[in-house]
Amino acid sequence: MTDLDKAEQPDAAGPRDDVLLRVEGLKVHFPIRSGLLLGRQVGAVRAVDGVDLEIPAGRTLGLVGESGCGKSTLGKAILKLVPVTEGRVEYDGTDVASLRGEPLRRMRRHLQMVFQDPMASLNPRQSVETILTEPLRAHGISYDKRTRVRELLDAVGLPASASAKYPHEFSGGQRQRIGIARAIALEPRLVIADEPVSALDVSIQAQVLNLLEELQERLGLTYLVIAHDLAVVRHVSDEVAVMYLGGVVEQASADDLYATPRHPYTKALMSAVPVPDPKVEENRRRIVLAGDLPSPANPPSGCRFHTRCPFRQPTRCDDERPQLRVVETGPGGAHKVACHWAEEIQAGTVTPHEVTAQDVADAEAEATV
Ligand SMILES: Nc1ncnc2c1ncn2[C@@H]1O[C@H](COP(=O)(O)OP(=O)(O)OP(=O)(O)O)[C@@H](O)[C@H]1O
């Protein structure tokens, strides 16, 4: 069975055997140092604070959340680009943390990243040909330069003449195509795309997203697509995970999550998305969250979202951190939510109340881990 055939199989609530990437209890805490020569650790930024994720082969998981919630750090931790404090990253059944030297280098071939800003991630002094062949040289892979460069450019919709040019000679969208060509040069299986279109004009975004989808189909790629923009994630994802302050608060198939968001934070995020139908748009009720994202150096106790949550119930939300749990399994697969009151909110027995900026400040003052 090919990866693509496997990807046709329906989701199940239990563990699946076609999982390419599995993340368990992942934590990335950056030490905060103080004192002379910054030698003493006085705290930690809990950028990622206990994340579980699974991506089946050939599928796309979209990861959304506001700036600073830990999305990029999670992506980097999967690629071992930042040190993991606790937890496990398993790629194709192998614990990534245990790999060193040659096995790590070999594994890296299969996991590649597409970055937000192609101008910053491409070396301005290298020609496109050098940019595209450097990963092959670094991994000691023999290739016919002209043929391989032409194949890669063709795969991302650029002409062979692009080969001799430099990044500044291209538009933003073309540069991101070069970044994508570089990412697929080593024939990876998993690609982590961190805000792949947020630096691009809206008119160009769809073209680049379509290219990512086309390459997925042709090459059987598995994607983790990180974005703050819900529309971008919806466009490309089979499943979507919503992150808030270092943790995943909701995960479901894209259709289920957009049709029936269940976590209060997801409800607020979704309420901000404009609806194309003018009648629906007119009646759309925006949930505006009071306060800002709390500092990951000093996260609230209990549910990380309780300080801003319109559905907060004393005192369980303040004291007990909810686990991400399956609340429903439908045709789209398992719908997981990290909220103590997910069922009651759905049934309408727990209802929203107004939260003011002062309420948030008071709750934050009371609630530190
Ligand atoms: N190397 C680092 N050292 C210390 N703190 C860091 C480091 N990298 C990230 N952080 C902090 O970790 C938190 C999460 O950052 P991260 O970049 O992962 O969030 P994000 O959701 O990707 O946001 P954005 O979209 O703005 O990049 C932030 O508070 C950030 O300041």
The ligand as a Tripos MOL2 file, in Angstrom:
@<TRIPOS>MOLECULE
LIG
   31    33     1     0     0
SMALL
NO_CHARGES

@<TRIPOS>ATOM
      1 N1         15.3100   31.2010   21.4780 N.pl3     1 LIG1
      2 C1         14.3980   31.6970   22.3080 C.ar      1 LIG1
      3 N2         14.7260   32.1210   23.5460 N.ar      1 LIG1
      4 C2         13.7970   32.6030   24.4030 C.ar      1 LIG1
      5 N3         12.4890   32.7240   24.1090 N.ar      1 LIG1
      6 C3         12.1000   32.3250   22.8930 C.ar      1 LIG1
      7 C4         13.0130   31.8020   21.9180 C.ar      1 LIG1
      8 N4         12.3040   31.4870   20.7840 N.ar      1 LIG1
      9 C5         11.0170   31.8140   21.0390 C.ar      1 LIG1
     10 N5         10.8890   32.3120   22.2920 N.ar      1 LIG1
     11 C6          9.6370   32.7480   22.9390 C.3       1 LIG1
     12 O1          8.7690   31.6280   22.9370 O.3       1 LIG1
     13 C7          7.4160   32.0570   22.7280 C.3       1 LIG1
     14 C8          6.8500   31.3190   21.5400 C.3       1 LIG1
     15 O2          7.5160   31.7900   20.3610 O.3       1 LIG1
     16 P1          7.2150   31.2230   18.8970 P.3       1 LIG1
     17 O3          8.0460   32.0000   17.9170 O.co2     1 LIG1
     18 O4          7.3450   29.7590   18.9120 O.co2     1 LIG1
     19 O5          5.6850   31.6160   18.7160 O.3       1 LIG1
     20 P2          4.8090   31.6810   17.4090 P.3       1 LIG1
     21 O6          3.4540   31.2210   17.8000 O.co2     1 LIG1
     22 O7          5.5010   30.9680   16.3140 O.co2     1 LIG1
     23 O8          4.7540   33.2260   17.1280 O.3       1 LIG1
     24 P3          5.1840   34.0280   15.7930 P.3       1 LIG1
     25 O9          4.1450   33.6980   14.7950 O.co2     1 LIG1
     26 O10         5.1630   35.4520   16.2460 O.co2     1 LIG1
     27 O11         6.5600   33.5210   15.4650 O.co2     1 LIG1
     28 C9          7.4700   33.5720   22.5510 C.3       1 LIG1
     29 O12         7.1610   34.1740   23.7950 O.3       1 LIG1
     30 C10         8.8970   33.8290   22.1540 C.3       1 LIG1
     31 O13         9.3100   35.1290   22.5730 O.3       1 LIG1
@<TRIPOS>BOND
     1     1     2 1
     2     2     3 ar
     3     2     7 ar
     4     3     4 ar
     5     4     5 ar
     6     5     6 ar
     7     6     7 ar
     8     6    10 ar
     9     7     8 ar
    10     8     9 ar
    11     9    10 ar
    12    10    11 1
    13    11    12 1
    14    11    30 1
    15    12    13 1
    16    13    14 1
    17    13    28 1
    18    14    15 1
    19    15    16 1
    20    16    17 2
    21    16    18 1
    22    16    19 1
    23    19    20 1
    24    20    21 2
    25    20    22 1
    26    20    23 1
    27    23    24 1
    28    24    25 2
    29    24    26 1
    30    24    27 1
    31    28    29 1
    32    28    30 1
    33    30    31 1
@<TRIPOS>SUBSTRUCTURE
     1 LIG1         1 GROUP 0 **** ****
